[in-house]
Amino acid sequence: MSVTVLGMLFIPATLICVLRGRRDWLPWVLAAGMPLTTCSAVVFGSNKVSPFFVAAFAALWFVVIDGKRRWPSGVLVPVLVLMTGYMVLSSVILPTVFAGINVLVPRAGIDAQTLEPGTLTFSVSNVAQASYLLLAASVVLFIASNPPPRHFINAGFAIGTVLNVWALANQLYGIPFPSEIFDAGVDGAIGGTSSFNGTARLRGVFSEPSYLATFSLAALLFNAFLLRTTDVRGRKWVLAMVVANSVALVFSYSGTAVASATVVILLVLFALSWQFATGTLKPPPLLTSGLLFGGAIAALFSGLVSNYVSVLVGAKVGGSSYVNRNSSNSFSWDLFLQTGGFGAGLGSSRPSSFFFMLISTVGLIGLALFVLLVAMVVIRAAKAGGFAPEIWALFATLVAKVIAEPNMSQTVLWMSIAACAVAFKGHAASEPLTGEHAPPTSDRAANRE
């Protein structure tokens, strides 16, 4: 076993949180690890643990020793426990029940497996995915039980954005960037360089551009909605985050970025139009001017945007990767039917889409439980008010994952769910909800009595 430079930072930070009982520090350590999802902190054999999941062990520890006394009330905990329990059991039982059927072996690569699928056996991938899910669920429960300050996950978005822009500066201008720190993996570099029409694609601190696209889209949406409530002093920084992540998406030359951004923009426009039509949204001057400015910029550069999108989409659709990814999803649908709707077990098969990964591994029951969890936290956060950045970051992540990002261990997904789940507790530890949408706290209830 070996410890990387990132491990030398995150392991001591995690131990300090545990040994000193600093539940208020741990969310920030988790947020710092959020953009390092494909990096390594600890490497053993052919396996690795990212910085985020090193810190997640502390979340699991606190959840266990604290017991029920800190848990939020309501249906969050039962649904989270039921979903996690079912998916973990599926990773153990279903590979045995359906042993020998054809699957897309997770570690063999989509392109190779689409041409020649492997056979289902219980493997280290089942153990790894079950472990990641257990740790991720612990993070959700820990943060929901120990609410940090509002919008705390923006710290993780900020760290990732700065690192990605730094990597872009290295790519464009040769400014030194310590890529070896973020690429330290099982077999040396975890990601290689790729190009589009002779131009290097930006992958930042991620192993490939599509992962960067998922992160940057979520960061962009988070900060775009944070602009509506940010004071004048913080507005420049938030706007810089929006611009920086937009630039990162452009230089990623990612089909995932184009497709996901298109869907998300349509969802945002529909949501804002609906709120405006129903009278629940009164556009502030900043939003109105921002939309007008954005529309003017889009019109001014419409030719460049249209050319960028058409060339990128044309290249992606015409490539073998696009064909193989679609074939992997079609294969996964057949696998879902072949297993009677139960799936082959968490970690048993890996297509291109998160949706097809779920139905082909944890089946209809697992998919329903996951959708129920997401729906619950989003509805609760929307009713509480003030969680629009977290909700839209979660939506952006899910859209990108459904299109082309199948990993259950995606850190932005679980941190966005956790940030929304804070609404079940009623208030953040150091920053209470305010305004007409704030739910009553125990102090308010006591005053009324």
C-alpha positions as CSV (number, residue, x, y, z in Angstrom):
1,M,0.0,0.0,0.0
2,S,1.2,3.5,-0.8
3,V,0.1,7.0,0.2
4,T,0.1,9.8,-2.4
5,V,0.7,13.5,-1.7
6,L,-3.1,14.0,-1.5
7,G,-3.2,11.2,1.0
8,M,-0.6,12.9,3.1
9,L,-3.0,15.9,3.3
10,F,-6.4,14.2,3.6
11,I,-5.5,11.3,6.0
12,P,-4.2,13.6,8.7
13,A,-7.1,16.1,8.2
14,T,-9.5,13.2,8.6
15,L,-7.8,11.8,11.7
16,I,-7.8,15.3,13.3
17,C,-11.6,15.5,12.7
18,V,-12.1,12.1,14.3
19,L,-9.6,12.3,17.2
20,R,-10.8,15.9,18.2
21,G,-14.4,15.2,17.5
22,R,-14.6,18.1,15.1
23,R,-17.9,17.4,13.3
24,D,-17.9,21.0,12.2
25,W,-14.6,20.6,10.3
26,L,-15.4,17.4,8.5
27,P,-17.9,18.9,5.9
28,W,-15.1,21.2,4.7
29,V,-12.7,18.3,4.3
30,L,-15.3,16.4,2.3
31,A,-15.9,19.5,0.2
32,A,-12.2,19.9,-0.5
33,G,-12.1,16.3,-1.7
34,M,-15.2,16.7,-3.9
35,P,-13.4,17.8,-7.1
36,L,-10.7,15.1,-6.6
37,T,-13.1,12.2,-7.5
38,T,-10.7,10.4,-9.9
39,C,-7.5,11.2,-7.9
40,S,-5.8,8.8,-5.5
41,A,-5.1,9.3,-1.8
42,V,-4.2,5.6,-1.0
43,V,-3.2,3.0,-3.5
44,F,-3.1,-0.7,-2.8
45,G,-2.6,-3.4,-5.4
46,S,-4.9,-2.5,-8.4
47,N,-7.2,-0.4,-6.2
48,K,-7.3,3.1,-5.0
49,V,-9.2,5.3,-2.6
50,S,-9.9,8.9,-3.5
51,P,-9.4,11.8,-1.0
52,F,-13.2,12.2,-0.7
53,F,-13.7,8.6,0.4
54,V,-10.8,8.8,2.9
55,A,-12.7,11.6,4.6
56,A,-16.0,9.7,4.2
57,F,-14.6,7.1,6.7
58,A,-14.8,9.8,9.3
59,A,-18.5,10.5,8.4
60,L,-19.2,6.7,8.8
61,W,-17.4,6.8,12.2
62,F,-19.5,9.7,13.5
63,V,-22.7,8.3,12.2
64,V,-22.0,5.0,14.1
65,I,-20.9,6.5,17.4
66,D,-23.6,9.2,17.5
67,G,-26.4,6.8,16.8
68,K,-29.9,8.1,16.4
69,R,-29.6,11.1,18.7
70,R,-28.5,13.5,15.9
71,W,-30.4,12.0,13.0
72,P,-33.0,14.3,11.3
73,S,-36.6,13.4,11.8
74,G,-38.9,12.3,8.9
75,V,-38.5,9.8,6.1
76,L,-34.9,10.6,5.0
77,V,-33.2,8.1,7.2
78,P,-35.5,5.1,6.5
79,V,-35.3,5.6,2.7
80,L,-31.6,6.2,2.8
81,V,-31.0,3.0,4.9
82,L,-33.4,1.0,2.8
83,M,-31.8,2.1,-0.5
84,T,-28.3,1.5,0.8
85,G,-29.1,-1.9,2.3
86,Y,-30.9,-3.1,-0.8
87,M,-28.1,-2.1,-3.2
88,V,-25.4,-3.5,-0.9
89,L,-27.2,-6.8,-0.7
90,S,-27.7,-6.9,-4.5
91,S,-23.9,-6.7,-4.9
92,V,-23.5,-9.9,-2.9
93,I,-26.6,-11.9,-3.8
94,L,-27.4,-11.2,-7.4
95,P,-23.9,-12.1,-8.9
96,T,-24.5,-15.5,-7.4
97,V,-28.1,-15.9,-8.5
98,F,-27.3,-14.9,-12.1
99,A,-23.7,-16.2,-12.3
100,G,-22.5,-16.9,-15.8
101,I,-24.7,-14.4,-17.8
102,N,-23.0,-11.8,-20.0
103,V,-22.2,-8.4,-18.5
104,L,-20.1,-5.4,-19.2
105,V,-17.2,-6.1,-16.8
106,P,-16.5,-2.7,-15.2
107,R,-12.7,-2.8,-15.3
108,A,-12.4,-4.1,-18.9
109,G,-13.5,-0.9,-20.7
110,I,-16.8,-0.2,-22.5
111,D,-15.4,-0.4,-26.0
112,A,-13.8,-3.8,-25.5
113,Q,-16.8,-5.2,-23.5
114,T,-19.4,-4.0,-26.1
115,L,-17.6,-6.1,-28.7
116,E,-16.9,-9.1,-26.4
117,P,-18.9,-9.0,-23.1
118,G,-17.6,-10.8,-20.1
119,T,-19.4,-13.2,-17.7
120,L,-20.9,-12.4,-14.4
121,T,-19.0,-13.5,-11.3
122,F,-18.7,-11.9,-7.8
123,S,-15.7,-9.6,-8.1
124,V,-13.7,-6.9,-6.4
125,S,-15.9,-4.4,-8.3
126,N,-19.0,-5.5,-6.4
127,V,-17.1,-5.0,-3.1
128,A,-15.8,-1.6,-4.2
129,Q,-19.1,-0.2,-5.4
130,A,-20.9,-1.5,-2.3
131,S,-18.2,0.2,-0.1
132,Y,-18.4,3.5,-2.0
133,L,-22.2,3.5,-1.6
134,L,-22.0,2.8,2.1
135,L,-19.5,5.6,2.6
136,A,-21.5,8.0,0.4
137,A,-24.7,7.2,2.3
138,S,-22.8,7.9,5.5
139,V,-21.8,11.3,4.2
140,V,-25.4,12.2,3.4
141,L,-26.6,11.1,6.8
142,F,-23.7,12.8,8.6
143,I,-24.2,16.2,6.9
144,A,-28.0,16.0,7.3
145,S,-27.4,15.3,11.0
146,N,-24.7,17.9,11.5
147,P,-25.7,20.8,9.1
148,P,-22.7,23.0,8.0
149,P,-23.1,26.6,6.9
150,R,-25.3,27.2,3.9
151,H,-23.8,26.6,0.4
152,F,-20.7,25.0,1.9
153,I,-20.2,22.7,-1.1
154,N,-19.2,25.8,-3.1
155,A,-15.8,25.5,-1.4
156,G,-15.3,22.3,-3.3
157,F,-16.5,23.8,-6.5
158,A,-14.1,26.7,-5.9
159,I,-11.1,24.4,-5.3
160,G,-11.9,22.3,-8.4
161,T,-12.5,25.4,-10.6
162,V,-9.2,27.0,-9.6
163,L,-7.3,23.8,-10.2
164,N,-9.0,23.3,-13.6
165,V,-8.3,26.8,-14.7
166,W,-4.7,26.4,-13.6
167,A,-4.4,23.2,-15.7
168,L,-5.9,25.2,-18.6
169,A,-3.2,27.9,-18.2
170,N,-0.6,25.2,-18.3
171,Q,-2.1,23.8,-21.4
172,L,-2.4,27.2,-23.2
173,Y,0.6,29.1,-21.9
174,G,2.9,26.5,-20.3
175,I,2.5,27.8,-16.7
176,P,3.8,25.0,-14.4
177,F,1.0,22.7,-13.0
178,P,1.6,19.8,-10.7
179,S,-0.3,17.3,-12.7
180,E,1.6,14.3,-11.2
181,I,-0.1,15.0,-7.8
182,F,-3.5,14.5,-9.3
183,D,-2.6,11.8,-11.7
184,A,-0.9,9.5,-9.1
185,G,-2.8,6.3,-9.6
186,V,-2.5,2.6,-9.8
187,D,-0.4,2.5,-12.9
188,G,1.1,5.9,-13.0
189,A,-1.0,8.5,-14.8
190,I,-4.8,7.9,-14.4
191,G,-5.6,10.0,-17.5
192,G,-3.9,10.7,-20.8
193,T,-4.1,13.7,-23.1
194,S,-6.6,13.7,-25.9
195,S,-7.3,16.1,-28.7
196,F,-10.1,17.4,-30.9
197,N,-9.3,18.7,-34.3
198,G,-5.7,19.1,-33.3
199,T,-6.5,21.0,-30.1
200,A,-5.8,19.5,-26.7
201,R,-8.9,18.7,-24.6
202,L,-9.0,20.0,-21.0
203,R,-9.4,17.4,-18.4
204,G,-8.1,19.4,-15.4
205,V,-7.7,17.3,-12.3
206,F,-10.0,14.6,-13.7
207,S,-9.1,11.4,-15.6
208,E,-11.0,12.5,-18.7
209,P,-12.8,15.5,-20.1
210,S,-16.3,14.1,-19.6
211,Y,-15.8,14.0,-15.8
212,L,-14.6,17.6,-15.9
213,A,-17.7,18.5,-17.9
214,T,-20.0,17.0,-15.2
215,F,-18.2,18.9,-12.4
216,S,-18.0,22.2,-14.3
217,L,-21.7,22.1,-15.4
218,A,-22.7,21.5,-11.8
219,A,-20.4,24.3,-10.5
220,L,-21.7,26.7,-13.2
221,L,-25.3,26.1,-12.3
222,F,-24.6,26.3,-8.6
223,N,-23.0,29.7,-8.9
224,A,-25.4,31.0,-11.5
225,F,-28.3,30.5,-9.0
226,L,-26.1,31.7,-6.1
227,L,-25.9,35.1,-7.9
228,R,-29.5,35.8,-7.1
229,T,-28.8,35.9,-3.3
230,T,-25.1,36.9,-3.1
231,D,-24.3,40.3,-1.7
232,V,-22.3,42.9,-3.7
233,R,-19.0,41.9,-2.1
234,G,-19.2,38.2,-3.1
235,R,-20.9,38.8,-6.4
236,K,-17.7,39.3,-8.4
237,W,-16.3,36.0,-7.1
238,V,-19.4,34.1,-7.9
239,L,-19.6,35.6,-11.4
240,A,-15.9,34.6,-11.9
241,M,-16.8,31.1,-11.0
242,V,-19.6,31.1,-13.6
243,V,-17.2,32.4,-16.3
244,A,-14.4,30.1,-15.4
245,N,-16.5,26.9,-15.5
246,S,-18.0,28.1,-18.8
247,V,-14.5,28.4,-20.2
248,A,-13.6,24.9,-18.8
249,L,-16.7,23.4,-20.5
250,V,-15.7,24.9,-23.9
251,F,-12.1,23.7,-23.7
252,S,-13.1,20.2,-22.6
253,Y,-14.5,19.7,-26.2
254,S,-16.8,17.2,-24.5
255,G,-20.0,15.8,-26.1
256,T,-21.3,15.2,-22.6
257,A,-20.9,18.9,-22.0
258,V,-22.8,20.0,-25.1
259,A,-25.6,17.5,-24.6
260,S,-25.9,18.1,-20.8
261,A,-25.7,21.9,-21.1
262,T,-28.5,21.9,-23.8
263,V,-30.8,19.9,-21.6
264,V,-30.0,21.9,-18.4
265,I,-30.5,25.3,-20.2
266,L,-33.9,24.1,-21.4
267,L,-34.9,23.0,-17.9
268,V,-33.8,26.3,-16.4
269,L,-35.7,28.3,-19.0
270,F,-38.8,26.2,-18.4
271,A,-38.5,26.5,-14.6
272,L,-38.0,30.3,-14.7
273,S,-40.8,30.8,-17.2
274,W,-43.2,28.7,-15.1
275,Q,-42.3,30.7,-12.0
276,F,-42.7,34.0,-13.8
277,A,-46.1,32.9,-15.3
278,T,-47.4,31.8,-11.9
279,G,-46.2,34.9,-10.2
280,T,-43.8,33.1,-7.9
281,L,-40.8,34.8,-9.5
282,K,-40.2,38.5,-9.7
283,P,-37.0,38.9,-11.7
284,P,-34.6,41.1,-9.8
285,P,-32.6,43.7,-11.8
286,L,-29.5,41.5,-11.7
287,L,-31.3,38.5,-13.2
288,T,-33.0,40.6,-15.9
289,S,-29.8,42.4,-16.9
290,G,-27.9,39.1,-16.8
291,L,-30.4,37.4,-19.1
292,L,-30.3,40.4,-21.5
293,F,-26.5,40.5,-21.5
294,G,-26.3,36.7,-22.0
295,G,-28.8,36.9,-24.8
296,A,-26.8,39.7,-26.5
297,I,-23.5,37.7,-26.1
298,A,-25.2,34.6,-27.5
299,A,-26.5,36.5,-30.5
300,L,-23.1,38.1,-31.1
301,F,-21.3,34.8,-31.1
302,S,-24.1,32.6,-32.4
303,G,-22.0,31.7,-35.4
304,L,-19.0,30.6,-33.4
305,V,-21.3,28.7,-30.9
306,S,-23.2,27.0,-33.8
307,N,-20.0,26.0,-35.5
308,Y,-18.4,24.7,-32.3
309,V,-21.5,22.6,-31.5
310,S,-22.1,21.2,-35.0
311,V,-18.4,20.2,-35.5
312,L,-18.2,18.6,-32.0
313,V,-21.5,16.8,-32.3
314,G,-20.7,15.7,-35.8
315,A,-17.4,14.2,-34.7
316,K,-18.8,12.5,-31.7
317,V,-21.8,11.0,-33.5
318,G,-19.6,9.7,-36.3
319,G,-17.1,8.1,-34.0
320,S,-16.9,4.5,-32.8
321,S,-17.1,5.6,-29.1
322,Y,-20.6,7.0,-29.6
323,V,-21.7,3.7,-31.3
324,N,-20.2,1.6,-28.5
325,R,-21.7,3.7,-25.7
326,N,-25.2,3.4,-27.2
327,S,-24.6,-0.3,-27.7
328,S,-23.6,-0.6,-24.0
329,N,-26.8,1.0,-23.0
330,S,-28.9,-1.2,-25.3
331,F,-27.0,-4.2,-23.8
332,S,-27.9,-3.1,-20.3
333,W,-31.6,-2.9,-21.1
334,D,-31.4,-6.5,-22.3
335,L,-29.6,-7.4,-19.1
336,F,-32.3,-5.8,-17.1
337,L,-35.0,-7.9,-18.9
338,Q,-32.8,-11.0,-18.7
339,T,-32.6,-10.8,-14.9
340,G,-36.3,-10.3,-14.5
341,G,-36.0,-6.6,-13.6
342,F,-33.6,-7.3,-10.6
343,G,-30.3,-6.5,-12.3
344,A,-27.0,-8.3,-12.0
345,G,-26.0,-6.6,-8.7
346,L,-24.3,-3.4,-7.9
347,G,-20.8,-3.2,-9.4
348,S,-21.4,-6.1,-11.8
349,S,-21.8,-4.2,-15.1
350,R,-20.9,-0.8,-16.4
351,P,-22.6,0.8,-19.4
352,S,-22.3,4.5,-20.5
353,S,-25.4,5.9,-18.8
354,F,-26.1,6.1,-15.1
355,F,-29.7,5.3,-15.7
356,F,-28.8,2.1,-17.6
357,M,-26.2,1.3,-15.0
358,L,-28.8,1.4,-12.2
359,I,-31.5,-0.7,-14.0
360,S,-29.0,-3.3,-15.1
361,T,-27.3,-3.7,-11.7
362,V,-29.8,-2.9,-9.0
363,G,-32.9,-3.3,-11.1
364,L,-36.3,-1.6,-10.8
365,I,-36.4,-1.7,-7.0
366,G,-32.9,0.0,-6.7
367,L,-33.8,2.6,-9.3
368,A,-37.1,3.4,-7.6
369,L,-35.4,3.8,-4.2
370,F,-32.7,6.1,-5.6
371,V,-35.3,8.2,-7.4
372,L,-37.4,8.4,-4.2
373,L,-34.3,9.6,-2.2
374,V,-33.5,12.3,-4.8
375,A,-37.2,13.4,-5.0
376,M,-37.5,13.6,-1.2
377,V,-34.4,15.8,-0.7
378,V,-35.3,18.1,-3.6
379,I,-38.9,18.6,-2.5
380,R,-37.8,19.2,1.1
381,A,-35.1,21.6,0.1
382,A,-37.5,23.5,-2.3
383,K,-40.1,23.8,0.5
384,A,-37.5,25.1,2.9
385,G,-36.3,27.8,0.5
386,G,-32.9,29.0,-0.2
387,F,-31.5,25.8,-1.7
388,A,-31.8,26.6,-5.4
389,P,-28.0,26.4,-6.0
390,E,-27.9,22.9,-4.4
391,I,-31.0,21.7,-6.3
392,W,-29.7,22.9,-9.6
393,A,-26.2,21.5,-9.1
394,L,-27.9,18.1,-8.3
395,F,-30.1,18.4,-11.5
396,A,-27.1,19.3,-13.6
397,T,-25.1,16.3,-12.2
398,L,-27.9,13.9,-12.8
399,V,-28.4,15.1,-16.4
400,A,-24.7,14.6,-17.2
401,K,-24.7,11.2,-15.5
402,V,-27.8,10.0,-17.4
403,I,-26.1,11.1,-20.7
404,A,-22.6,9.6,-20.2
405,E,-21.4,9.3,-16.6
406,P,-22.3,6.0,-14.9
407,N,-20.2,6.0,-11.7
408,M,-22.0,5.5,-8.4
409,S,-19.0,7.0,-6.7
410,Q,-19.4,10.4,-8.3
411,T,-18.7,12.8,-5.4
412,V,-20.7,15.9,-6.7
413,L,-23.8,13.7,-6.8
414,W,-23.6,12.7,-3.2
415,M,-22.5,16.1,-1.9
416,S,-25.4,17.8,-3.7
417,I,-27.8,15.2,-2.2
418,A,-26.3,15.8,1.2
419,A,-26.4,19.6,0.9
420,C,-30.2,19.4,0.0
421,A,-30.8,16.9,2.8
422,V,-29.7,19.6,5.3
423,A,-33.3,20.9,4.9
424,F,-34.5,17.9,6.9
425,K,-32.7,19.2,10.0
426,G,-34.3,22.6,9.6
427,H,-31.2,24.9,9.9
428,A,-27.5,25.0,9.4
429,A,-25.3,24.8,12.5
430,S,-23.8,28.3,12.2
431,E,-26.2,30.0,9.8
432,P,-30.0,29.6,10.5
433,L,-32.4,29.8,7.6
434,T,-34.1,33.1,7.5
435,G,-37.1,34.6,5.7
436,E,-40.6,33.5,5.1
437,H,-39.6,30.0,3.8
438,A,-37.5,29.1,6.9
439,P,-39.0,26.1,8.7
440,P,-39.6,26.5,12.5
441,T,-36.7,25.5,14.7
442,S,-37.1,24.0,18.1
443,D,-36.4,27.4,19.7
444,R,-39.2,29.0,17.7
445,A,-41.6,26.2,18.6
446,A,-40.7,26.6,22.2
447,N,-41.4,30.3,22.1
448,R,-44.8,29.7,20.6
449,E,-45.7,27.3,23.4
